[in-house]
Amino acid sequence: MKTMMNLSLNSFLFFLIPFAIYSQPIERDRLNVTDENGLKQGKWVVNFENSKSIRYTGEFIDNHPVGEFRYYYNTGELSAVVEFRDDFRSQSRMYHKNGNMLSVGYYFQQKKDSVWWYFNARKEVLSMETYNKGVLEGEQVVYYPADPSKVKVKEYEKSTFKDGVKNGPWEQYFESGRIKSKGVYLNGNLSGIAYYYYPEGNIKLNGEYENGFKHGCWLHYGKDGQLLERSYYKKDQKLEEKEVEEFLKKKREQQK
């Protein structure tokens, strides 16, 4: 009898243990849990407001996102994958609705940081930008649209930023790689002498900018290098002959 009771008890425990094992993850796998302190914990699946469409999925520990988060358009396509490295840094890959890459780069404290690349929906690279904690800092390059997996990417424009504003050398290029135009930006505006070129390489036009406006003498050349015209500007307005005389007189007085 005692033996029978032991067998019955063992059988009961045998069936009870699996039940306990498989019942525990149900609690652990609950979605959208907020603890007694109001902190997000575990896996979260969040929909768009008043919609059954998923907005994002990811996991939290004490309200901090950890690991991979996936974001979606309200039409269901994947819009971004963000990999949270720690409480400060994350890597982001954003997508067009057709699934091709839109941009890739890093965040620091939820602000763009370091190098970011941008693409159109045809997989063609468009530009590269450098950020420092959400602010453009350093080189920005705009490209002639091209798929880097198929052809060599060619630069169209190069600029330099300081504290989010264009400051420093600026250049544009023809698809051949030859220089198209060049100058210098100061506080977001072209300043000083700028040069413009023909595709063959000869200078086409050069003159001075002041606060982004043509100001002073501008020289126009033919493709053969022959000077075609000398004109004068004041705040982007081309001066007539009498206005030129007055403009040059004032400029000479300022230089004394």
SVG drawing of the C-alpha trace seen along z (x, -y; Angstrom):
<svg xmlns="http://www.w3.org/2000/svg" viewBox="-9 -109 54 111">
<polyline fill="none" stroke="black" stroke-width="0.4" points="0.0,0.0 2.8,-2.3 4.5,-1.5 1.3,-2.4 1.1,-5.7 4.7,-6.6 4.0,-5.7 0.9,-7.9 2.8,-10.8 5.7,-10.4 3.3,-10.4 1.6,-13.5 4.9,-15.3 6.0,-14.1 3.0,-15.8 3.2,-18.9 6.9,-19.8 6.4,-20.3 3.4,-22.4 5.4,-24.6 8.2,-24.8 6.0,-25.8 3.8,-28.1 6.6,-30.4 7.5,-31.8 4.0,-32.9 4.5,-35.5 8.0,-36.4 6.8,-36.8 3.9,-39.2 3.9,-42.2 3.9,-46.0 4.6,-45.5 5.0,-48.5 6.3,-47.8 5.1,-49.2 7.5,-52.2 6.0,-53.0 9.1,-51.7 8.7,-49.8 10.0,-46.2 10.4,-43.4 9.1,-43.1 6.9,-45.8 4.7,-45.9 3.1,-49.3 0.5,-50.1 -0.2,-53.4 -3.0,-55.3 -6.4,-54.0 -5.0,-51.4 -4.0,-47.7 -0.9,-48.5 2.3,-48.0 4.4,-51.2 7.4,-49.5 8.6,-46.4 11.5,-46.2 12.6,-45.4 13.0,-47.6 14.9,-47.2 14.0,-49.8 12.6,-52.1 15.8,-51.9 15.6,-50.4 18.0,-47.5 19.0,-45.6 17.1,-45.8 14.0,-47.9 12.0,-47.7 9.8,-50.6 7.1,-50.4 5.2,-52.7 1.5,-52.8 1.0,-50.8 3.1,-47.9 6.4,-48.2 9.6,-48.3 10.8,-51.9 13.8,-51.5 15.9,-49.2 17.7,-50.7 20.3,-48.8 20.7,-50.3 24.3,-49.8 24.0,-51.4 22.1,-54.3 23.8,-56.8 24.6,-55.2 22.6,-53.5 22.9,-52.7 20.1,-53.3 19.2,-51.9 16.2,-53.6 14.3,-52.2 12.1,-53.4 8.8,-51.7 10.1,-49.5 12.7,-48.0 15.8,-49.8 18.0,-51.7 17.1,-55.3 19.9,-56.3 22.4,-54.7 24.2,-56.3 24.6,-56.7 22.8,-58.5 24.3,-59.8 21.7,-60.6 19.0,-60.4 20.8,-63.0 22.6,-62.3 26.3,-61.8 29.3,-60.9 28.9,-60.0 25.5,-59.6 24.8,-58.3 21.6,-58.9 20.2,-56.9 17.2,-57.2 14.7,-54.4 16.7,-53.1 19.7,-52.3 21.6,-55.3 23.8,-57.1 22.8,-60.8 25.0,-62.4 27.2,-62.0 27.0,-64.2 29.0,-64.5 27.3,-65.3 28.4,-66.1 25.5,-65.5 22.8,-66.5 24.6,-69.4 26.3,-69.3 30.1,-69.5 32.7,-68.9 32.4,-67.7 29.2,-67.3 29.4,-65.6 26.6,-65.5 26.9,-62.9 25.6,-62.4 23.0,-59.7 24.6,-56.3 24.3,-52.7 27.8,-52.1 27.4,-48.4 27.4,-48.9 29.4,-52.1 31.9,-54.4 30.2,-57.2 31.1,-60.7 31.1,-63.8 28.9,-66.8 29.5,-69.2 31.7,-69.4 31.0,-71.8 32.3,-72.3 30.1,-73.0 30.8,-74.5 28.1,-74.4 25.5,-73.6 26.4,-76.5 28.4,-76.4 31.8,-77.7 34.9,-77.1 35.8,-75.8 33.0,-75.0 33.4,-73.2 31.2,-71.7 32.3,-69.3 31.2,-68.2 30.5,-64.4 33.9,-64.3 35.5,-65.1 36.6,-68.6 36.0,-71.5 32.7,-73.4 32.8,-76.1 34.6,-77.0 34.6,-79.6 34.4,-80.1 31.4,-80.2 31.4,-82.5 28.6,-82.1 26.3,-80.4 27.0,-82.9 29.4,-82.9 32.1,-85.4 35.2,-86.6 36.2,-85.6 34.4,-82.7 35.3,-80.9 33.1,-79.2 34.4,-77.0 33.5,-75.6 33.3,-71.7 36.5,-71.8 38.3,-73.4 38.7,-77.0 37.5,-79.7 34.0,-81.1 33.4,-83.6 34.9,-85.0 34.1,-87.7 33.5,-88.7 30.7,-87.9 29.8,-89.8 27.3,-88.2 26.0,-85.9 25.5,-88.7 27.6,-89.5 29.4,-92.6 32.2,-94.4 33.9,-93.4 33.0,-90.3 34.9,-89.0 33.2,-87.0 35.4,-84.8 34.8,-82.9 35.7,-79.2 39.0,-80.3 40.0,-82.3 39.2,-85.7 37.8,-88.3 34.3,-89.1 32.9,-91.4 33.8,-93.3 30.7,-94.1 30.1,-95.5 27.5,-94.5 26.2,-96.0 24.3,-93.5 23.5,-91.3 22.3,-94.3 24.3,-94.9 25.4,-98.5 25.0,-100.9 27.9,-102.9 27.2,-106.0 26.6,-103.8 29.9,-102.0 31.8,-105.3 30.2,-106.2 30.8,-102.7 34.5,-102.7 34.9,-106.2 33.5,-105.1 35.7,-101.9 38.8,-104.0 37.9,-106.3 37.4,-103.3 40.8,-102.0 42.6,-105.2"/>
</svg>
